[in-house]
């Protein structure tokens, strides 16, 4: 994919968390295609190695590392491997995150009938603090801990941090309060970090994808027979461009934020959403 401007990431070291997933694996491959040496980080070692192998077969340089973004020791160990094999980090993509069914309500709107005994539905009052904590920690603390691990190496080296947030950070979606709150926190943290790191040569921005089909949300967006769910029909009705995003739709924005084309851009959250955030529905 041609981003429409010059991008040269040669000799840059890029670390991509969540790199075994659909969206972040595409990002990792794009960074490698433009010269970066890429460390693909994923909770599952085999997923990280698979993506790294694909990059290597395409002529790039990459390593795959299994680690846990919620454990400092795990991230420090990953950093040591990256430093020895690739060098100090220049670009960090904080892509690890996601939702969990236990942090989700069954319905969009609460009714009195939902509170009657014997119902199978999950209401707001059924959500457990530990489940909300898991989702929040995965998205927010995972971003914070990983940034603490790698940002020190970026000081005075034109470092770039890209956080992956969500359309939920602009306006919460129904049924997923934990994920919505966590992604709003990541967007706020992006702005805070951009200011905090502004004197030491590190830029911090975020990408807010609209609705993309991934392994995590496939069952929410499509029925078993491949037809769109009612939720998907609502999404498409609120997306002026009338389609779900493709992973490659994120590449241009990613490369722009990682390159000198955006050297005076920091603290922004860029929607890549087909117009979803701009549309009021009328």
C-alpha positions in Angstrom: 0.0 0.0 0.0 1.4 3.4 -1.0 0.7 5.9 1.8 1.1 8.9 -0.6 4.2 10.3 1.1 7.8 9.3 1.7 8.4 7.0 4.6 11.8 5.7 5.5 12.0 3.6 8.7 15.3 2.0 7.9 17.3 1.2 11.1 14.3 2.0 13.3 13.3 -0.6 15.8 9.5 -1.0 16.2 7.8 -2.8 19.0 4.2 -3.9 18.4 2.2 -5.3 21.3 -0.9 -7.3 20.4 1.1 -8.2 17.3 -0.5 -11.6 16.9 -3.9 -10.1 16.2 -5.5 -9.2 12.9 -5.0 -5.4 13.1 -1.7 -5.2 14.8 -0.1 -7.9 12.7 -1.0 -5.8 9.7 0.7 -2.8 11.3 3.8 -4.8 12.1 4.1 -6.0 8.5 3.6 -2.4 7.3 6.4 -1.1 9.5 8.7 -3.8 8.3 7.8 -3.1 4.7 9.1 0.4 5.1 12.4 -0.7 6.7 11.8 -1.1 10.4 13.2 -4.0 12.4 10.1 -5.3 14.1 9.5 -7.0 17.5 6.1 -8.7 17.4 4.8 -9.1 20.9 1.9 -11.3 21.8 0.6 -13.2 24.8 0.9 -16.4 22.8 4.4 -17.1 21.6 3.2 -19.1 18.6 1.2 -16.1 17.3 4.1 -13.8 17.7 6.4 -16.1 15.9 3.9 -16.7 13.1 3.7 -13.0 12.2 7.5 -12.5 12.6 8.0 -15.5 10.2 5.7 -13.9 7.6 7.7 -10.7 7.8 11.0 -12.5 7.4 9.6 -14.4 4.4 8.7 -11.1 2.8 12.3 -9.9 3.2 12.0 -8.0 6.5 13.6 -8.4 9.8 11.6 -9.4 12.8 11.4 -11.5 16.0 8.4 -12.9 17.8 8.2 -12.8 21.6 5.6 -14.2 23.9 5.0 -11.9 26.9 2.3 -10.4 29.2 1.8 -6.6 29.0 0.4 -6.7 32.6 3.6 -8.1 34.1 6.6 -5.8 34.4 9.1 -8.7 34.7 7.7 -10.2 31.5 8.0 -6.9 29.6 11.5 -6.2 31.0 12.6 -9.6 29.8 11.1 -8.9 26.3 13.0 -5.6 26.2 16.3 -7.3 26.9 15.7 -9.7 24.0 14.8 -6.9 21.7 17.8 -4.8 22.7 20.2 -7.7 22.1 18.7 -8.8 18.8 17.4 -5.6 17.2 18.6 -2.6 19.3 16.9 0.1 21.3 13.2 0.8 20.6 12.4 3.8 18.4 8.7 3.1 17.7 6.2 1.6 20.1 2.7 0.5 19.0 0.6 -0.2 22.1 -1.9 -2.5 20.4 -2.6 -5.1 23.2 -6.1 -4.9 24.5 -9.6 -6.1 24.0 -12.9 -6.8 25.7 -14.2 -9.7 27.7 -17.8 -11.1 27.8 -17.9 -10.9 31.5 -17.5 -7.1 31.2 -20.6 -6.9 28.9 -24.3 -6.5 29.5 -26.8 -8.6 27.6 -29.0 -5.7 26.5 -28.6 -2.1 25.4 -31.2 -0.6 27.7 -32.3 -1.7 31.2 -35.9 -2.4 31.8 -37.7 -3.3 35.0 -38.5 -6.7 33.6 -34.7 -7.4 33.4 -34.6 -7.2 37.2 -37.1 -10.0 37.8 -35.8 -13.3 39.1 -35.1 -16.2 36.7 -33.9 -14.0 33.9 -30.8 -15.2 32.0 -29.8 -11.7 31.0 -26.7 -9.9 32.4 -27.6 -6.5 33.7 -25.4 -3.7 34.9 -26.0 -4.9 38.4 -24.6 -8.3 37.6 -21.2 -7.1 36.5 -18.4 -8.1 38.8 -15.7 -5.7 39.9 -12.9 -8.2 39.1 -14.2 -8.6 35.5 -14.3 -4.9 35.0 -10.8 -4.7 36.4 -9.5 -7.3 34.0 -10.7 -5.4 31.0 -9.6 -2.0 32.3 -6.1 -3.3 33.2 -5.6 -5.1 29.9 -6.3 -1.9 27.9 -5.0 0.9 30.2 -2.4 -0.7 32.5 -1.1 -2.8 29.6 -0.4 0.5 27.7 1.1 2.2 30.8 3.4 -0.7 31.7 4.7 -1.2 28.2 5.3 2.5 27.8 7.3 2.5 31.0 9.3 -0.4 29.7 10.3 1.1 26.4 10.0 4.9 26.5 13.1 5.4 28.5 15.1 4.1 25.5 13.5 6.7 23.2 14.5 9.8 25.1 16.3 12.3 22.8 16.0 9.8 19.9 12.9 11.1 18.2 10.8 8.4 19.7 7.3 7.6 18.6 4.5 6.1 20.6 1.2 5.1 19.0 -1.6 3.9 21.3 -4.5 2.0 19.9 -7.8 3.3 21.3 -11.3 3.0 19.9 -14.4 4.8 18.8 -15.6 4.1 22.4 -13.2 6.8 23.5 -15.3 9.5 21.7 -18.8 8.1 22.6 -19.4 4.8 24.5 -21.1 2.0 22.8 -24.0 0.2 24.4 -23.4 -3.1 26.3 -19.6 -2.8 26.8 -19.0 -0.4 29.7 -15.7 -1.8 30.8 -14.1 -1.6 27.3 -15.6 1.9 26.7 -14.2 3.3 29.9 -10.8 1.7 29.4 -10.4 3.0 25.9 -11.5 6.5 27.0 -8.7 6.3 29.6 -6.2 5.3 26.9 -7.1 8.4 24.8 -6.8 10.7 27.9 -3.5 9.0 28.7 -2.3 9.6 25.2 -2.7 13.4 25.7 -1.1 13.3 29.1 1.9 11.4 27.9 2.3 13.7 24.9 2.6 16.7 27.2 4.8 14.8 29.7 7.3 13.6 27.1 7.3 16.8 25.0 10.6 18.0 26.3 12.5 14.8 25.8 11.9 14.2 22.1 9.1 11.6 22.2 5.8 12.1 20.3 2.7 10.3 21.5 -0.5 9.9 19.4 -3.3 7.4 19.1 -5.3 5.7 16.4 -9.0 5.1 17.0 -10.2 2.4 14.6 -13.8 2.4 13.7 -15.5 -1.0 13.2 -13.1 -3.7 11.9 -13.7 -7.4 11.7 -11.3 -9.2 14.1 -11.3 -12.6 15.7 -12.5 -11.1 19.0 -15.6 -9.5 17.6 -16.6 -11.8 14.7 -19.4 -13.5 16.7 -20.8 -10.1 17.6 -20.8 -8.8 14.1 -21.9 -11.8 12.1 -24.2 -14.7 12.6 -23.1 -18.3 12.1 -24.4 -18.3 8.5 -22.3 -15.2 7.6 -25.2 -12.7 7.7 -24.7 -9.5 9.6 -26.2 -9.2 13.1 -28.6 -6.5 14.0 -25.7 -4.7 15.8 -23.7 -4.7 12.6 -26.6 -3.3 10.6 -26.8 -0.5 13.1 -23.0 0.1 12.8 -23.2 0.2 9.0 -26.2 2.5 9.1 -24.2 4.9 11.3 -21.0 4.7 9.1 -21.3 7.1 6.1 -18.9 5.1 4.0 -21.2 2.1 4.5 -18.7 -0.7 5.2 -16.5 -2.2 7.9 -12.9 -1.2 7.9 -10.1 -3.4 6.4 -6.8 -3.8 8.3 -4.9 -2.0 5.5 -7.1 1.1 6.1 -5.0 1.7 9.2 -1.7 1.6 7.5 -1.6 5.1 6.0 -2.4 6.8 9.4 0.2 4.6 11.1 3.0 5.4 8.7 2.1 9.1 8.8 2.3 9.2 12.6 5.6 7.2 12.7 7.3 9.3 10.0 8.7 12.8 9.8 5.6 13.8 7.9 4.0 14.3 11.4 7.0 15.6 13.3 5.0 18.5 14.7 2.0 16.3 15.6 1.6 15.0 19.2 -1.3 14.4 21.6 -3.9 13.6 18.9 -6.4 10.7 18.6 -7.0 10.1 14.9 -10.3 8.4 14.0 -10.1 5.9 11.2 -13.8 5.1 11.1 -15.4 5.8 7.7 -17.1 8.9 9.2 -18.8 7.1 12.1 -17.7 9.8 14.6 -18.9 12.6 12.4 -22.4 11.3 11.7 -25.3 12.2 14.0 -27.7 9.7 12.3 -29.7 12.4 10.5 
